[in-house]
Amino acid sequence: MDAGFWHQRWVSEQIGFHQEQINPYLQRFWPALGLRAGTTVFVPLCGKSRDMLWLAEQGFGVLGVEVSPLAVEAFFAENEMCAVREERGAFEVWCGGAISIWQGDYFDLAVDDLAGVGAVFDRAALVAMPGSLQGAYVEHLFAICPPGMRQLLVTLEYPQAEMDGPPFSVGEAVVRRLYEPHAAVQRLLTEDVWSANPRFAQRGLSALNENVYGIGEHAGGAG
């Protein structure tokens, strides 16, 4: 899953992972994190997600990171937003309103880049990583984000042998193994979404669940 892989996905418009609608789990569970308005939310591997618009509308700052320049340009163009662009180290940073997207490699982010972050929303990053990179992804996340941050994590779970990722299957045991050395993990919801996603059935899946986790000292309430 190197940068070239994702560049090619955007060039060829193989972006089935993009959701046109605001993520319903974000809308349902985000308020339970109890964050102050104005908190900056980190959205790793953000693509052109409309979830960033929703977070900004709720009064939060948004800092996304995305390797594809096509995705970043599309986000601002499709939402008719003007953006100021500047170079910051290995990144080109696009800023528009309360949203900034750092175009570059997630693993190039440093502590100073995320100094103001107070929360993380991950719907598409962990599941984009093969098992060999998931540990490095999570370790880097906790290394660069301030301590005590709260997170909302959405994962997919399915029989991995039935389909090659991405997206990859990430079960609860894996989430706990990766995150619990750093923070409390609370599973908030498991939902069977197989029938609502026929494209995955067409790829051979016999089952598909979405799992939602609150991560941090105040993980939020179950629902």
Backbone hydrogen bonds, N-H to C=O, Kabsch-Sander energy under -0.5 kcal/mol:
donor,donor_aa,acceptor,acceptor_aa,energy
5,F,2,D,-0.8
6,W,2,D,-1.3
7,H,3,A,-2.6
8,Q,4,G,-2.2
9,R,5,F,-1.7
10,W,6,W,-2.0
11,V,7,H,-2.5
12,S,8,Q,-2.6
13,E,10,W,-0.9
14,Q,9,R,-2.8
15,I,13,E,-1.4
18,H,15,I,-1.9
27,Q,23,N,-1.8
28,R,24,P,-2.0
29,F,25,Y,-2.7
30,W,26,L,-2.0
32,A,29,F,-0.9
33,L,30,W,-2.0
34,G,31,P,-1.6
38,G,59,G,-1.8
39,T,36,R,-1.9
40,T,116,G,-0.7
41,V,61,G,-2.9
42,F,119,A,-3.0
43,V,63,L,-2.4
45,L,65,V,-0.6
46,C,43,V,-0.6
46,C,65,V,-1.9
49,S,46,C,-2.2
50,R,19,Q,-0.7
52,M,49,S,-1.0
53,L,50,R,-0.6
54,W,50,R,-1.7
55,L,51,D,-2.4
56,A,52,M,-2.1
57,E,53,L,-2.4
58,Q,54,W,-1.4
59,G,56,A,-1.5
60,F,55,L,-2.1
61,G,39,T,-1.7
62,V,98,A,-2.7
63,L,41,V,-3.0
64,G,100,S,-2.8
65,V,43,V,-1.6
66,E,102,W,-2.2
72,V,68,S,-1.6
73,E,69,P,-2.5
74,A,70,L,-2.3
75,F,71,A,-2.2
76,F,72,V,-1.7
77,A,73,E,-2.3
78,E,74,A,-3.1
79,N,75,F,-1.3
80,E,77,A,-1.4
81,M,76,F,-3.0
84,V,95,C,-2.9
86,E,93,V,-1.9
88,R,91,F,-3.0
91,F,88,R,-2.1
92,E,103,Q,-1.7
93,V,86,E,-3.2
93,V,91,F,-0.6
94,W,92,E,-0.5
94,W,101,I,-2.8
95,C,84,V,-2.6
95,C,93,V,-0.5
96,G,99,I,-3.0
99,I,96,G,-1.9
100,S,62,V,-2.5
101,I,94,W,-2.7
102,W,64,G,-3.3
103,Q,92,E,-2.8
103,Q,101,I,-0.8
104,G,66,E,-1.6
104,G,102,W,-0.8
108,D,105,D,-2.3
109,L,106,Y,-1.8
113,D,110,A,-0.9
114,L,110,A,-1.0
114,L,111,V,-0.9
115,A,112,D,-1.0
117,V,114,L,-1.8
118,G,40,T,-2.9
119,A,40,T,-1.2
120,V,150,R,-2.2
121,F,42,F,-2.3
122,D,152,L,-2.6
123,R,121,F,-0.6
128,A,125,A,-1.1
129,M,125,A,-0.6
129,M,126,L,-1.4
133,L,130,P,-2.3
134,Q,130,P,-1.3
135,G,131,G,-0.7
137,Y,133,L,-2.5
138,V,134,Q,-2.3
139,E,135,G,-2.5
140,H,136,A,-2.3
141,L,137,Y,-2.0
142,F,138,V,-2.2
143,A,139,E,-1.5
144,I,140,H,-1.9
145,C,141,L,-1.7
149,M,146,P,-1.0
150,R,118,G,-1.4
151,Q,215,I,-2.7
152,L,120,V,-2.4
153,L,213,Y,-2.5
154,V,122,D,-2.8
155,T,211,N,-2.7
157,E,209,N,-2.5
160,Q,158,Y,-0.9
162,E,159,P,-2.3
163,M,160,Q,-1.3
168,F,127,V,-3.5
170,V,156,L,-3.3
175,V,171,G,-2.1
176,R,172,E,-2.7
177,R,173,A,-2.1
178,L,174,V,-2.3
179,Y,175,V,-2.8
180,E,176,R,-1.9
182,H,179,Y,-2.4
183,A,179,Y,-1.9
186,Q,214,G,-2.6
188,L,186,Q,-0.6
188,L,212,V,-3.0
189,L,212,V,-1.4
191,E,210,E,-2.6
193,V,191,E,-0.7
193,V,208,L,-2.2
194,W,208,L,-0.8
197,N,194,W,-1.5
200,F,197,N,-1.5
201,A,197,N,-1.2
202,Q,198,P,-2.4
203,R,199,R,-0.6
204,G,201,A,-1.6
205,L,200,F,-2.1
209,N,157,E,-2.6
210,E,191,E,-2.6
211,N,155,T,-2.4
212,V,189,L,-2.6
213,Y,153,L,-2.8
214,G,186,Q,-2.8
215,I,151,Q,-2.5
216,G,184,A,-2.4
219,A,217,E,-0.6
223,G,188,L,-1.5
